[in-house]
Amino acid sequence: MTGRALVVGTGLLGRHVRDRLTSAGWDVVVVGRPPEVATGSLTEAIRAARPGVVVNAAGEIWRPEPDRLTAANVELAGLVVRAVAEAGADARLVHLGSSLEYAPQPPPTALTEDSPAAPRSAYGRSKLAGTELVRRLAARHGVEAVVLRLFNVIGAGMSPVSVLGRTVNRLVAAHRTGTTAHLELTDLAQYRDYVDARDAADAVLAAGTARQIAPGLFNIGSGVTRTAEELVRALAEVSGVPYRLELRPAPTTGARSADGDWQRADTRRAYTVLGWSARRELPETLLGIWQAARSHPFPGHPAQEASTP
């Protein structure tokens, strides 16, 4: 199945989704992130494109101000649903949510779609509010919608504000100068489920083309937990660049520290209904990140990033 797709968002996820849909033969129209998008203009873009699939891959994660989180993760989510409805588009909407919508759970619990949704951070609360608004408005307006709760998405082109984005930039700089990379990391001792951005994009394609999507909410992760320190060291080893890693004490407060110490995805529903499961192992993911960064260093930090946990 191919056709035309409209993707909202040009951050990490938006770019990978665009590339995956294009490689699958879709004609992809991309519209920007706020403040470029307004209700009227998005409605007209959808009406003109007449897409079979609309993907909301826009959001905010790196700027924790409440007004920014609300605008990007809640208000924009509602705007996309309304625009699809107002355009009269016979399109399936794929909305990208976050694993941080769930309440923290103790190890070795694997989060299912029925796990409690009670986030502790402002970011998680804004993403949950966006998911709930999408599902509520979609039901009201008769829009076919599916929500993918993405766990920690990593891949080529990550924001330099992110842990791996900052790490790979320092490795590239050291590689070019023949020096040792000085890597710094806050020792949060958090275990997270990291999934390749290309696998996440595969999930979007699967959700957009599946014959059925009920019940319409799916976890997208690898099912494996790792610490950020493991990832940083593994990326440095893949690069072959000499490095030293400094672990800084973790803060006792902060938006991200409120999200708990453990997350692992149960993705059986995505496999059963969508036929999707993560395919790429961590070494392949990290090698792709390193090769892309070495060839094309990251630009300056964009105002908004596609939403990831």
VENQUI-V801467 format. One record per backbone hydrogen bond with DSSP energy under -0.5 kcal/mol. CO is the residue of the C=O (numbers start at 1). NH is the residue of the N-H. E is the energy in kcal/mol with one decimal. If there is no record, write none. Layout:
# VENQUI-V801467
co={CO CO}
nh={NH NH}
e={E E}
This chain:
# VENQUI-V801467
co={3 4 4 5 6 6 7 7 8 11 12 13 14 15 16 17 18 19 20 21 22 26 27 29 31 33 38 39 40 41 42 43 44 45 46 52 53 54 54 55 55 56 59 62 65 65 66 67 68 69 70 70 71 74 75 76 77 78 79 80 81 82 83 84 84 85 89 91 92 92 93 93 94 95 95 97 98 99 101 106 109 111 112 116 116 121 122 123 124 125 126 127 128 129 130 131 132 133 134 135 136 137 138 138 143 144 146 147 147 148 148 149 150 151 152 154 155 159 162 163 164 165 166 167 168 169 170 171 172 173 174 174 181 181 183 185 186 187 190 190 191 192 192 193 195 196 197 198 199 200 201 202 203 204 205 206 213 216 218 220 224 226 227 228 229 230 231 232 233 234 235 236 236 242 244 244 245 246 246 248 254 255 256 257 261 262 264 265 267 268 269 269 270 270 270 271 281 281 282 283 284 285 286 287 288 289 290 291 292}
nh={27 52 53 29 8 55 9 31 57 15 16 17 18 19 20 21 22 23 24 26 25 28 5 7 9 36 42 43 44 45 46 47 48 49 50 92 6 56 94 8 57 96 305 64 68 69 70 71 72 73 74 75 76 78 79 80 81 82 83 84 85 86 87 88 89 88 91 144 54 94 95 146 56 97 148 150 101 102 119 109 111 266 115 103 118 125 126 127 128 129 130 131 132 133 134 135 136 137 138 139 140 141 142 143 145 93 95 149 218 97 150 220 99 309 195 197 158 162 166 167 168 169 170 171 172 173 174 175 176 177 178 179 183 244 246 248 188 250 192 228 263 194 226 152 154 200 201 202 203 204 205 206 207 208 209 210 216 147 149 151 194 192 231 232 233 234 235 236 237 238 239 240 241 181 183 246 247 185 248 187 258 258 259 260 191 105 111 267 271 272 273 274 274 275 276 275 284 285 286 287 288 289 290 291 292 293 294 295 296}
e={-2.9 -2.9 -1.2 -3.0 -0.5 -2.8 -0.6 -2.6 -2.5 -2.6 -2.0 -2.9 -2.4 -2.4 -2.3 -2.7 -2.5 -2.4 -1.3 -2.6 -1.8 -0.7 -2.5 -2.9 -2.5 -2.1 -2.7 -2.5 -2.3 -2.2 -2.5 -2.7 -2.5 -2.3 -2.5 -2.5 -2.4 -0.5 -3.0 -3.3 -1.0 -1.8 -0.6 -0.6 -0.6 -2.3 -2.6 -2.2 -2.5 -2.5 -1.6 -2.8 -1.7 -2.2 -2.4 -2.4 -1.6 -2.4 -2.6 -2.2 -2.2 -3.2 -2.1 -0.5 -1.7 -1.0 -1.5 -0.5 -2.8 -0.5 -0.6 -2.6 -2.7 -0.8 -2.6 -1.3 -1.5 -1.8 -0.6 -2.0 -0.5 -2.5 -1.8 -2.9 -0.9 -2.4 -2.3 -2.3 -2.4 -2.4 -1.9 -2.4 -2.8 -2.2 -2.5 -2.4 -2.2 -2.9 -2.5 -1.7 -1.9 -2.6 -0.9 -2.2 -0.7 -3.2 -2.8 -0.6 -2.3 -2.7 -1.1 -2.6 -2.4 -0.5 -3.1 -2.5 -0.9 -1.5 -2.6 -2.1 -2.8 -1.6 -1.8 -2.2 -2.4 -2.3 -2.2 -2.4 -2.1 -1.4 -1.3 -1.8 -0.8 -2.4 -3.2 -2.9 -1.9 -0.5 -0.6 -0.5 -1.2 -0.7 -2.5 -1.5 -2.3 -2.2 -2.2 -1.9 -1.9 -1.7 -2.2 -2.5 -2.8 -2.3 -1.2 -1.6 -2.9 -2.8 -3.3 -2.5 -0.6 -3.0 -1.7 -2.8 -2.6 -2.4 -2.7 -2.3 -2.3 -2.3 -2.0 -1.3 -0.7 -3.0 -2.8 -0.5 -0.6 -2.3 -0.6 -3.2 -0.8 -0.5 -1.7 -0.8 -3.5 -0.7 -3.3 -0.7 -1.8 -2.6 -2.8 -0.5 -1.5 -0.7 -1.8 -0.7 -0.5 -1.9 -2.8 -2.3 -2.1 -2.1 -2.5 -2.7 -2.1 -2.2 -2.5 -1.5 -2.7}
